[in-house]
Amino acid sequence: MERTPQMEGRLPDVIFHNGNVLADPSSPNGLVSAIAIAGQWILYAGNDAEALGLAGPETKKVDLRGRFVCPGFHDSHNHMLSTGMGMLLPSLARASTVAELMDVVQGQAEAAENGAWVVTASDWHESGLAEGRMPTRTELDAVAPDNPVVLRRGGHNIVLNSLAMSLFGIGDDSHAPEGASYLRNNGKLTGQIVGSGYVAGLLSQLPKPSIDHYRAALEEVQKRYAAAGITSVIDPGLTLDEMAAYRVIYGGGPQKVRVSMMWKLPTPAGTAEEAVELLDSGAVAAQLDDVWLRTLGVKVCVDGGVETGFYRDSYERQDDPDFPCGKSFQSAAELEAICVAANRANLPVGAHCVGDAGIDIALDAFEAAHAWNPISDARWTLIHMLYPNEEHWDRLNAMGVGVAAQEPLHFALGGGFVEYLGRERAANIAPLSQYLSRVEVPVGGGSDSPVAPFQPLRGMSSSVTRRSRSAGVLGLEWGVSAAEALAMYTNGSAWCAADEHRTGTIRAGMLADLVVLSEDPRAVEPEEIPDIEVELTMAAGVITHGSLAY
């Protein structure tokens, strides 16, 4: 057996044996039966006899009795901190009507002091409401007349009541800044505001969370993620304050989920020019060595989501008639300047792009950075890339750019895509099998939580069936096999995080990231995958969910 420097002189703390262990999800023959682990590291992955032969007097031996084991689930795009913060607020996800949504807001307002901000969780979408629309400021005024209300939905939309609008200095005669939209009805503002950077700037004016608030959020979300089998995430779009909070909290010792942070630029209420200055100043540097908390790179938002993506062709439903195809949040020149500066700073970029015109602009900016200094194998990624066109593939592959794909967006928001784009175009959102056949590097799997469900098994199921929550099956031809989906959620995401050298597969010298499942997701009906039980989760040798008692 080959030994690595981490293995020299070590006896295993635990040996799992008599299992059905998928050591390499990218290989059809990647099965072994035993794993020996010492501290954070895997000492051996292979057969029972050799593994048990490594045991020392203190080694714990765990008979898996045929259970399925695979690398821990890795989410390539998961706003874990934001998801955790939302978990501390009443959830809106179960609301099925605007009235039920208002009931939650009213409950929050009644529990708050007069004048205190009421801010909701963002884990819902209007396509799940019977009315199929966003609530209005008038409806918010009726249930919370004495409190400013910010109704968050995803990362690009908010609805304000009249008091909140007034405190932000927004009136019916106001005009949205570049890159944002104020929605109107008969000339009067509805309270809905769209635009990632501008919305973030407004939210940054709210009272800042304390470190204890951040700590409580991360404690709750990590517990739920570990129970779902998640061992690692890329948390994109963080502010400097949020990154600092991560460092303080994770500096207190091992947590439950390993995190690769991405810094969002421009900063809230910041400009592209300021973003370039910050990059050139060295305000953030890549740091990839730490096991539990790493700094991966920079995230930029080119466009928005369901109704705010930037397309070459017009929307079927247009909320902002001035921009029938949507619009980008920065100009092409601004995005290019940020990407070139990020390349100078040695920080890879993940570009959020949804519509095909948004993908065009993202690739233009990446090519400008690539011309300055090649970005091949630097792990630059297109995040979502929900509506690609044929000419995008050659451009992407010429630079070695990857894709962080989030099929759960298609599952959760399918009804919205049908309403805004029409059923034919909506069926082509997130074409997973096309990613796998056309992208020359591994494709990451993920959720974009809290916008969509974070549970990887849920995501794997809909990756196969292409069944959406509210619009039935959309684009069945773009489905993948359960084995392919599992590979995306393990070594595909590890590649996106530049961490595939130590996670994403189960072999000697890799971190002990693994999950024990009651069933093999590849061996059950796709609709049954979400019902598989996560019996044990281990991240870097730490048991984060379940126990060794079998």
N, C-alpha and C positions, 0 to 999 in steps of 0.2 A: 504494500500500500504506500502510495506517495504521501510524504508529509510536507506540510508547509511550515513557514516560520511560526505561525500561531499554534501549531500542533506539537512542536518539539517539547518533549518531556511532559506532556499533558496526559492525564487519564480522564476519560469522559465522566461528566457529572450525571448524564442520563443517556440511555440507549433505548431508542424505539425499535422494536423488532416485530416480525410477523405481520407486517403491514403491506398495503398496496400503495407504494410511494412513487408519485410522479416527480422524478428528480428534475427532468428538463421538459417543460410544457411545449417547447418548440419541436421536440423530437417524438415521433410516434412510438419509439422503442425506449423511452426514457424511464422505465419502471425499475425500481429496486425494492427491497423489502425491509431495510434497516437503516437507521441513522444514528451515529454517535456524536454527542455534543459536549463540548467543554467550554464553559463561560459563554462568550458571545458567538463562538465559532463552531462550525460543523467539522468534526475530525474525520468522519468517514461516512460515506453513503454507498451501500452495496448490499451484500447478502448477510443473513442472520449470523452465520457461523463466524465470519471475520469480525463483525461488529461486536458480538458478545465476547469474542476473544480479547477485545481491548479492555474489558471491564476491570475496574479495580475494586477494592473492598467497600468503597463508599458509593460506587456507581448505582444509580437508580435504574432498574430495568423495567420497561413498560411494554407489555404485550398488547399490541394494537388490535389483535384478533381480526385481522383483515380490513381494518378501517382504511379509508382513503386519506392520503396525505399529499399536499402539494405546497409549493412555495407560498408564502404569505401574500395576500392580495395587496396590490400596489395601485393606488389611484393616481392617474397622471394629471388630474386637474380637479382639485378638491379644496374648496375654501373652508378648511377645517375650523379655523378660528372664527370666521363669520358664522359658520354653521353652529358652533358652540354658543356664540353670543345669542343667536336666535333661539336656541334651546332654553335659554333663561327667560324668554318671553312667551306669552301664550301663542300657540301655533295657530296659523290661519289655514293650514293645509286641509283641514276637515270641513271647512265651510263649503256649502254647495249652492248658496245663494248670496246675493249682496246683503240681504237682511241678516244672515248668519254672520257675515263678515263684520257688519256694523255692531252686532251684539258683542263680539270680542273687543272691538275698539271701545265701545261704551263701558264694558267691564273694566278695561284698563284705565279709562278716564275717571271713572267713579272711585277707583282705588288710589288715584294720584291726587296730589294737592292742586288746587286751582293755579293755573299758570305753568304747571310742570309739563315738560314735553312728554308726549305719548308717541312711542315709536314701536312699530310692529315687526314681527319676524317676516322674513321675505320668502318663506317656503310655500308659495301658492301661485296660481296662475288663473287669470280670468276665464280661460277656456274650460276650467273645471266648475264654473258657476253656471247656474241655470240660465242667467241672463246673458252669459258670454261676453261680458263687458267689465271694464274697470269701474269702481265706484267713483263718485264725484265729490268735489269739495262741499257741495250743498248737503249731501248725505252725511259727510263727516261733521259738518257744522251742527247738524241736528242731534248727533249723539255725543259730541264733545265740544260744546260751545265755549267752554272756559279754559280749554287746553289746546295748545298748538299740537297738531297731529301730523306725523310723517308715516304714511302707509307705504312701506317698502314692498317692492315686488321684483325679485331677482336683483341683478346688479346694475340695471340700466334705467329702471323706472321707479318713480315715486308719485304718490298723490298727496297733496297738502290740503288741509282745510284753510279757511280764510285767515284764521289767526296766524297760522304758520307762514302763509304767504306774506302777510303783513310784516312779520318779524324778519323775513328774508328780504324785504323790500321789493316784493313782486306785486304788481297791480294789474288790472285788466288792460291798461295801456302799455304794459311792459312788453319788451321783445326779447326773445331768447338769444343768448350769445351764440357765437359760431360753434357748431358741433353739438348743439342741444335744440330741443323743440319744446314749446309750450303748446299744449293741445287746447283747442277752443271749440265752443259750441255756440253758434249764432253770435260770434264775436266775443263771447265771454269765456275767460279761462275756466277750464274744467277742474284745474288743480293738478292734472297729470303733467309731469315733466319727464322728458326722455333725454338721455345723454350721459354716458358713463362718467366722464371726467367732471362735468358740471354737477351731476348728482352727487358724486363723491365730495366735491367742494362744499355743497350745501350740508351734507351730513357731517363734514368735519367741523362745522360751526356748532354742533350739538355738544352738550356736556360730555367731556371725555371720560371713558371708563377708567376705573382704578385698576391697579395691578391685581387686586383681589378679585375684581370682576372678571378680568381676563383669566385668572387662575381657575375660578369656578367654571367658566365656560370650557376651558381646555380639559378640566377634569371630567366634566359630564360628557363631552363629545368623544373623548378618547375611550371612555368606558363603552359607549355604544359602538364605536368603530371596531374596537377589539372584539366585541361580541359578534360582529359581522365578518370577522376574519381579516380585517384590514391591519396591515403591519407598517405600511409606508404611504405617504401622500406627497404630492407636490402641491404646496399651498401658494397659489399665485395671487398677485395683485395686492400685496401687503404694503402698508405705509411704513415709514421709518419707525414710528411709535409702536406699531404692531410687531415689527421685527424685534425691537428692543424688548417688548414684553415677552415674546417667545424666548429670547436669550435669558432673561431673568428667571423665568419659570423652568425652562429646561436646564438651566444651570444648577438647579436644586437637586438634580439626579435623574436617572432614567425615568421615562414616562411610559406610555403604552403604544404610541404611534411615532415612527421615525418620520421626520419632516424635512423636505427640501423647500426652502423659501424662495419666492420670486418677488422682487420689488416692483411695484407698479409705478410706471411713468407715463405721462406727466403726473406729478403729485396732485392731490386734491386741490382744486382751484389754481393749480400751477399751469405754466405755459410750456410749450415745446422748447423754447429758448432756455428757460430755467432748467428743464430736464437735461439738456445738453451740458449746461454748466455744472449740474450736480454730478453727472457721469464723469466729466473731465476732472472734477475735484477729488475723485476717489471716495465719495461719501459711502459707497458700498463696494465691497470686493468679493469675488467668488471665494467660497470656502467649502470644499467638498470632502474634507478628511473626517470630520466628526461623524460618529455613528448615528447620533440621535437628532442633531440639528445642523443642517447645512444651508449655505447660501448658494443658490443655483444660478440665478440670473435675473433678467428683467422681463416684465410683462407689459405689453402695450395693447390697447384696445383700438382696433381699426373701426369696428362698427358695433352694433348692439345685438339684439336677440330676435325673437319671433317677429316682431313688428318693426324692428329697428336695424335689421341687417341692411347691407348696401348691395343692391342687385343691379345687374345690367338691364333687366326688364322691370316694368312697373309691377307693383303689388296689385292684387285683385281688390283688396280692401286697403284704402289709403287713409290713414289717420291725419297725415300732414300733406295736404294737396300740393304744397310748395315743393315737396320732395317725393314724387311718386315712386321713385326707386329706392328711397332711403338715402342716407348720406354717411360719409365717414366722419369720425370724431376728430381727426386731424387732417390737415391737407397732406397731399402726397409728399411735398417738400419737407414738411415738419416731421412726418414719420421717417423719411429717409435720413434726416439729420439725427434723429434719436438713435436709429439703428446703427449708423456709422459711428456715433459716439459710444454706443454700447460695445461695439466691436473694438474700438480703441481701448476701452476699459476692461477688455477680456471678459465681458459678461454676455453670455448667449441670450438671445431674445426669444420669447414665446409670444406670438402675435395672435390675439383673439380676432378671428375673422369668420364671419358667418356666410354672407352673400358672395356670389362670384365676383362682383366688382370689388368687394372688400378684400377678397383673396388676391385679385389683380394688384391692388395697391400694396398689400403686404409683401408679395413677391418682388415688386419693383424695389421696395425699400431693402429687402434682404439682398437683392442683386447689387444694389449700391454698396452695401456693407461688404459683400463678397468681393467686389472689385477692389475695395480698399485693402482688404486682407482676407484670404479665403476662410470661409466659415465651415468648410467640410469637416465633419466629425466633431464640431464644437457644440452640437446638440441644440441648434436653433430649431424651433418647431412652429408649425401652424396649429393653433389651438382651435378646436372644433372643425374648421374647414368644412362646414356643413353642406355647401352647395358648389362642389368643384366642377370645373369644365375640363374638357379633354386636353387643352393646351397647358393646363397647370402642371401636369405630371412631369413632363420633360424639364420644365423650369425648376421644379422642386428637386428632382433627382440630380440635376447638374450641380447643385450646391450641397447635396447630402442632407437636406432638410427633412425632418421627421414630422409626423402628425400625431397629436394627442387627441384621440377621438372620444367623444362622449355620447354613446348611443342612448343613455337614459334621458337625454334632452329630447330625443325623438319619441321615446316612450311617454314622458311626462307632458310634452308640449305639442304632441301630434295634432290635436284638435285646433290649436292656435295656428300652426303652420297651414293646415287645410283652409282655415278661414282667411288668412292673409295672402296666401300664395295660390290657393286652388289645390285640389286633390292631386293632380298630376305632378306638379312641382313639389308638393309636400312629400310625395312618395320617394322623391330623389334626395331628400335631406339625409345626411349622414350615411352615405353608401359604403357600408363597412367592407363588403367583399371587394369593392373597387379599391379601397385603401390598401387592402392586403395584396391585391394583385398588381397594383401600379406603383406603390411606394417601395423603394429599394432598401429601406432600413426598417427595423421593427416599428410597429404601430402600437402606441400606448392606449390602454383602455381606462376609462374613468367615468365620473358622474357629473361634475360641475355642481356638486352639493354646495349650498342648499337649494339651488334652482331645481334639481332633480334628485330622486332617491339615491342615497349613498351606498346602499347595500350591493356589493359586487355580484352576488348570486342573482339578484333581481336584474341587474344590468346584463349578465350573461344570458339569462333567459330571453329577454327581449331582443338581444343581439341575434339570437337564432330565429325567433318567431316573427320579429318586426311588428309585434302587436303593440299599439299605443294605448294609453289609458282611456282616451276619449274619442278616438277616431278609427278604431279597429286596426286591421293590418295595413301597413303602408310600405310599399316597396319590398315585397317578399324576396325579390331577386337579389336584394342587397344584404340578405341575411348571411351569417357565417355559421360554421359548426360550433358546437359547445367547446370542442378542443381548441379551435382558433380563438374563441372568446376568452377562454382561460389563459391562453398564451398572451393575449393582449393585456390582461389584468395582472400579469406577473412579469415575465421578462421583457415584454414590450414596453411597459411603463418604466421598468428599471433602466432601459436604454434611454428613454426620454429624460430621466433624472441623472444621466451619466453615472449610474451606479450598478450597471450590469456586471461589473467585475466582482461584486460581492453580494449581490442579491438577485432574485428572479429565478434562480435554479438552486437545487439542493445537491451540493457536492462538496468534497473536502476543500477547506479554505474559504468557504462562503459564510456569510453571517447566518446565524440560526434563525431565519425568518420562515415560519411554516404555519400551516393551518391543518387541523385534523377534522375531517368532515364525515358525517354519517353515511354519505353516498358519494359516488363518483359522478360529478356533473355531466360527464360525457356518456354515462350509462343509463340515464333516466330520460323520461320524456321532457322536452324543453320547458313545458308549462310547470313541471314539478321541481325545477331547479331552485326556485326561491324557497321551497319548503325543506331543503336540505339543512340539517342541523350543523351549526358550527360548534364542535365539541371542545376544541382547544385552539388557542392562538398563541404563538410564541414570536416575539420580536427581539432580534439580537440576543437570543438566549433567555429572555425574560418572559415568563408565562404571564400573559396579559388578559387571558380569558380562559375559564375552565381550570382543570387541574390534572395532575398525573395519575389520579386514582381511576383505574379502569377495572 
